[in-house]
Amino acid sequence: MTRLRLCVCGVVAVALGCKKDATFTEPRAAYAHIIWLNAVPDTGQLDVRVVDIPTNASFMDADFRSSQPFPLPIEAGTRHIKVFFSSTADSLAKRVFLDTTYTFIENQPYFFYLTGPARAGGIHASITTLAPPTPPAGQFAIRFLNLAPSLAGSIRAIPDTTAYPDLWILGRNVKPGGGAPSVAALAPNAVSPYVMVDTGANYHIALSATGTTDPVVTQVMIPPGDTASPGTQAIAGSRIPGSVLTAIIVSRSDPTSAAPQTRPTSQRTDTSVSEASRRITLSGDTVTVQVGSTRILVNRHSSTGATRADSTIGRTGIAGPSPVARGQIILVSGAAQPEYNGWQEVLSIADTLICSPPDAGDVVTGTNRKCAPPADTTVASADTAVTRFRFRYRIVGTPASPGTGTVVYRIYPANFTTAMDFVTPQIIFVVDKRP
């Protein structure tokens, strides 16, 4: 009996000893915030690791131009950071490109970016503290950082590829010129002051060599951002007041290296001989590009009035709408007239419908385009509906119209994290402060 009591008491004692104090509070970790960027143009993926403590703040499998564009929490204090080659092979994964320490202060935002040629042993890290401003009501702030020591790879090559760039913040379908650039002659590794810009519009950035407006070296949309929804925070951009961004000029990748060499797929215009006079035409300063057409027999009926199916009797080009959207940036090439080529902003979608024979009930504009049925549906009929698929952009100059050559274009949607064309210099964005 005594032995049993002792065992029971022992179990109770163990249970009581395991009970956590009801007033126990987990200590709050102290965090700084960091943005990462890999701007090393001549190697494969890199791993940026915090090696002194376990953390989620590392930057892994980072290609050239990859970034962590939104501030990421990193434990405050002195952090030991190493940069490795990203590989599943141990012999390669152990290779250290850079070894450094840095003391991070609680609540302070930082920007950590890698530059320099890896193969020459020249990778180095720049760690800067951020002091983002508070934009006035109805505005966003943007600054520029030039990490391109050369503009090599530019479309319509400029005479001096090491020329300092001028940067223009432009509204929709506005070309550089007519005033001073937003930032002039930005030297390599230099950062500009913040520029305050009104929100509520779509903007793009054009980069040209110092003192010039043509050719444009590169052009990119400023990401518009997005308003907050329940349970989420607003995404910074040109349409969101209070946003603070950095636009970073990055060079092309080294074509002899393992760095990415891809670019957006080229899209063809209408190359058919029958449509050569409509392939690329000019009216005033507005270019119309045709990508294809269809010719369809519609509103068909038999002699008894029975409906017959529409029938396609001709196609040219892609025979469908262009994949571009209004406001997108495209890179046009292949025209014999250089004014048509280069970086352009899509002005509008300009698909047209032509009904033959014409009828007062035809709807040839808007989203519900359709040729009207014939008045007498008891008589065999075969109206022809021709649709030409087109889009428009504006240029400076007066080249011959129609343009000649094998014209193609590449589409460049706004993207925070990377620039898809590694063959040309580009501009990417990081968020210094969310709205």
C-alpha positions, 0 to 999 in steps of 0.5 A: 500500500505504501509503495503504491502511494509513493508511485502515485505521488511521484506521478503527480509531482512529475505532472506538476513539474511540467506545468508552464508558468501561466505568466510566461512571455516569449521574448520579442525578437529585434529585427531590421529590414533588408532588400537583396539584389544580385547585379553580378552579370557573369555567373550562374545563381548565387546563394547569399546566406546569413551563417551565424544564426538560423534565419529566414532572411537569406537570399537563395538561388538568385540569378543575375538581376534577381531581387527580394524587392520588398523589405524582409525582416533580418535579425538585428545585431552583427550578422556574418554573411557569405555568398556561395555558388548555388549548386547541388554539387558539394564541390561547387556549393562550398565555393565562397565568393564573398565573406563579410560581417555587418551590424544591423540596427533594429527597425532600420531598413537596408539595401544589400546588393552584389556587383562586379565580375565574378570570374575576375574575383571582383564580386563585392557587396554594397550595404546601404541604409535607407532613409525613404521620405514621406511623399506629400499627399497624392504623390509617390517618390522614386530615385535612380541607382546606376549599376550599369558601368556600360550601356553595351547591348543597347538597341540602335547602338549609341556611339559611346556605350559608357556614356552616363544616362539621362532618365525621363519620367514620362506620362502615357505616350510621351517621348523624351524631350521638350524639357530637362530630364528627371535625372541627368548624367547619372554616373555608374554606382551613383544614386539620385535624389528622390523625385516626387511624382503625382499618382493617378497615372501610368508612367514609364521611364526612358533612358537615353545617353547624356544630352540626347533623346534619341535613340532611347537605350531602354524604356520600362513601365513603372509598376502601377501597384495595387490598393489594399484589400481586406487582410493585405497591404497595398502594393507600392507603385505609381498609382498608390500614394505614399509609395517609395521606389528605387529604379535600378539600371542594370547592364546586359548579362555577359554573353560568354558566361552562365548568366541568363541570356534569354529575352521575350519571344519575338512576335511577328507582324503580318508578313503576307505579300497581300498585306505588305502595304498594311504591315506598318503604316504612318499617319501623322505621328501614329504608327499602325501595325497589322499582325494579321487578318481574317476573311469570313463568310457570315450571315449565310442562309440557304434558299429555304432560309436555313442558317448556314455556319460561317466559313473562313475563306482567308487568313493572313499573319497570326489571324487573330488579335495581337497579344499586346495591351494598351500601355505596354512597352514593346521593342520593335525591330526589323523595319528598314526605316529606323524610326519605326524600330526601338522602344515604344509604348502601345497607344491603343488596340486598333482592330477593324471590321469591314462588312461587305456589303455594308448595312446600316445595322453593322457594328464595326467599332466597340467590343460587339463588332458584328456584320448585320444579317441581310434584310431578306434571309430567304435568299441565299446570301454570303456577306463578307466580314474582314477583320484586320488585327492592329495596334498603334504607337507614336514615333518621332520622325517621318519615315516612308509609309508603309514601312518595309522589312521583316518587322517583329516586336517583343513585349515587356510587361512591368515586373518588380523582381527581374527584367526579362531581356538579358541581352540589353540594359534594363531597369528593375525596381525595389520598394524602399517603403510601402504606402 
